[in-house]
């Protein structure tokens, strides 16, 4: 059973302008530590930043929470481990809420020259729902 669906689309140029105007300050403000490390090593900072933003937005839309309470931008982390499918890692506080609701997080991320899209589907595990 589906708990929630969230999607977000981002114009990469919007984040290119932010990086050009503010350097790495904005990224440091919204990215988790491991995301920020990846961002600093990236050859395409604006695309990576766009992906992280889209993933965070899509996740809180699917949860139905927005960025409130424990749902802070730095506590929701985009993880793209090489050839494996992308995942969302969350802080312990969010993980507790997700676990309590018995939810599995599914993520798809795609980018083109000018846009990034993130799509999140949250489903109840084992047919149990709250």
C-alpha positions as CSV (number, residue, x, y, z in Angstrom):
1,X,0.0,0.0,0.0
2,X,1.3,3.5,-0.9
3,X,1.8,5.9,2.0
4,X,2.8,8.8,-0.2
5,X,4.3,10.0,-3.5
6,X,6.5,13.1,-4.0
7,X,8.0,14.6,-7.0
8,X,10.2,17.6,-7.6
9,X,11.7,19.1,-10.7
10,X,14.6,21.6,-10.6
11,X,16.1,23.9,-13.1
12,X,19.9,23.4,-12.9
13,X,20.5,26.9,-14.0
14,X,18.8,28.2,-10.8
15,X,21.5,26.4,-8.7
16,X,24.3,27.4,-11.1
17,X,23.3,31.1,-10.4
18,X,23.3,30.4,-6.6
19,X,26.7,28.7,-6.7
20,X,28.1,31.6,-8.8
21,X,26.6,34.2,-6.5
22,X,27.2,32.6,-3.1
23,X,30.0,30.1,-3.7
24,X,29.6,27.1,-1.4
25,X,27.7,28.9,1.4
26,X,24.2,27.8,0.2
27,X,25.4,24.2,-0.3
28,X,26.8,24.1,3.2
29,X,23.5,25.4,4.6
30,X,21.3,22.7,3.0
31,X,23.5,19.6,2.6
32,X,24.3,16.9,5.1
33,X,28.0,16.5,5.9
34,X,28.5,13.5,3.5
35,X,26.6,15.3,0.7
36,X,28.7,18.4,1.2
37,X,31.9,16.4,0.9
38,X,30.6,14.9,-2.4
39,X,29.5,18.3,-3.5
40,X,33.0,19.8,-2.9
41,X,34.6,16.9,-5.0
42,X,32.0,17.2,-7.8
43,X,33.0,18.4,-11.3
44,X,29.4,19.6,-11.7
45,X,28.4,21.2,-8.4
46,X,25.2,22.8,-9.7
47,X,23.8,19.5,-11.0
48,X,24.7,17.6,-7.8
49,X,23.2,20.4,-5.7
50,X,20.1,20.3,-7.8
51,X,19.7,16.5,-7.3
52,X,20.1,16.8,-3.5
53,X,17.5,19.6,-3.4
54,X,15.0,17.7,-5.6
55,X,15.4,14.5,-3.5
56,X,14.8,16.4,-0.2
57,X,11.8,18.2,-1.6
58,X,10.3,15.0,-3.1
59,X,10.8,13.1,0.2
60,X,9.1,15.6,2.4
61,X,6.2,15.9,-0.1
62,X,5.8,12.1,0.0
63,X,5.9,12.1,3.8
64,X,3.4,15.0,3.9
65,X,5.5,16.9,6.4
66,X,7.3,19.6,4.6
67,X,10.5,20.8,6.3
68,X,9.0,20.9,9.8
69,X,10.0,19.3,13.1
70,X,12.7,16.7,12.6
71,X,12.4,17.0,8.8
72,X,15.3,19.4,8.2
73,X,17.2,19.6,4.9
74,X,20.4,18.5,6.4
75,X,18.8,15.4,7.9
76,X,17.6,14.0,4.5
77,X,20.5,12.8,2.4
78,X,20.7,11.8,-1.3
79,X,23.0,8.8,-1.8
80,X,24.0,7.6,-5.2
81,X,26.4,4.7,-4.8
82,X,28.0,4.2,-8.2
83,X,26.2,1.6,-10.2
84,X,23.5,0.9,-7.5
85,X,20.2,2.6,-7.5
86,X,20.0,5.9,-5.6
87,X,18.7,5.9,-2.0
88,X,17.7,8.4,0.7
89,X,19.5,8.2,4.0
90,X,17.9,10.0,6.9
91,X,18.9,11.1,10.4
92,X,18.1,8.9,13.4
93,X,15.1,11.1,14.3
94,X,13.6,10.7,10.9
95,X,14.5,7.1,10.7
96,X,12.6,6.5,13.9
97,X,9.5,8.1,12.4
98,X,9.8,6.2,9.1
99,X,10.4,2.9,11.1
100,X,7.4,3.6,13.4
101,X,5.2,4.0,10.3
102,X,6.7,0.8,8.8
103,X,7.6,2.6,5.5
104,X,10.0,1.7,2.7
105,X,11.5,4.6,0.8
106,X,11.8,4.2,-3.0
107,X,13.7,6.9,-5.0
108,X,14.3,7.6,-8.7
109,X,16.4,10.6,-9.9
110,X,17.1,11.7,-13.4
111,X,18.8,14.7,-15.0
112,X,19.2,16.2,-18.4
113,X,21.1,19.3,-19.6
114,X,18.7,21.8,-17.9
115,X,16.6,19.9,-15.3
116,X,16.7,17.4,-12.5
117,X,13.7,15.4,-11.4
118,X,13.3,13.3,-8.2
119,X,10.5,10.9,-7.6
120,X,9.8,9.3,-4.2
121,X,7.3,6.5,-3.5
122,X,6.8,5.6,0.2
123,X,5.1,2.2,0.7
124,X,4.0,0.3,3.8
125,X,6.1,-2.8,4.5
126,X,4.4,-6.2,4.7
127,X,0.9,-4.8,4.2
128,X,0.9,-3.2,7.6
129,X,-0.3,0.4,7.9
130,X,-0.8,2.9,10.6
